[in-house]
Structure formats: C-alpha cells, structure tokens
Amino acid sequence: MIGFGAAVGLAGAWLLILKRPSSKQVPLHLAGKEPIPTGVSEPTRSTTAITALIGGFHLVIWAWPPNLTAVQLNRQIWYVWVLIGIVAVGLSAWLDRVERRSPPENRDT
C-alpha cells in the first residue's frame, strides 16, 4: 500500500508541478466548425492533482499503525473518501464541458 500511495502522490505532484498546458497548443479545426478543445482546464488539472496528493498521502499513512500518525482519515469508510474524490474530479470535468458548450460571449476568457 505504501508503494501505491507513493505512486498516486507522485502522479498528483507531476500533474500539479511539471505538467503545464502549453500556450502554443493549437486546437484542431474541422471545416466550418468550431475548434475541438484539447485537454482540461487548469482548475480541473489542479483538482485532480490535489485529490491525488491527498489520496496518496492517506494511502501511505494507512499502512502505519493509527497511534503513530497524527492526521489520518477513518480507514473503515475508505469508500466514502474515494467517492468524494471521484465526485470532485467529475464535477470539475463536467463544469469544463458546460463552459465549452456555452456561447463565447458568456465565457470568462
């Protein structure tokens, strides 16, 4: 569990620190249509990264006895924590999709 938690945490750190979207990326244009968006927005990338960091931390911590750690989520309801992470990332991705479908004059950027 320590190895898997470390891998999840490192993936979150990679998303948060190293993997930045390129400003030079040109979206794919089809004839007579709007450009096809690529990737996810920065808020969704950050939500995914922070969720992975928190999940990885707690996977590593759950491998140790509870009396050795000060901060630890309840192990017996692990499925609730997984569901909360899935809902957070899913809602962020859904809001990306809603924003992409909105008319350009209603967008922030």
C-alpha positions, 0 to 999 in steps of 0.5 A: 500500500505504501508503494501505491500511495507513493505512486498516486502522490507522485502522479498528483505532484507531476500533474500539479508541478511539471505538467503545464498546458502549453500556450502554443497548443493549437486546437484542431479545426474541422471545416466550418466548425468550431475548434475541438478543445484539447485537454482540461482546464487548469482548475480541473488539472489542479483538482485532480492533482490535489485529490491525488496528493491527498489520496496518496498521502492517506494511502501511505499513512494507512499502512502505519499503525493509527497511534503513530500518525497524527492526521489520518482519515477513518480507514473503515469508510475508505469508500466514502473518501474515494467517492468524494474524490471521484465526485470532485474530479467529475464535477470539475470535468463536467463544469469544463464541458458546460463552459465549452458548450456555452456561447463565447460571449458568456465565457470568462476568457 
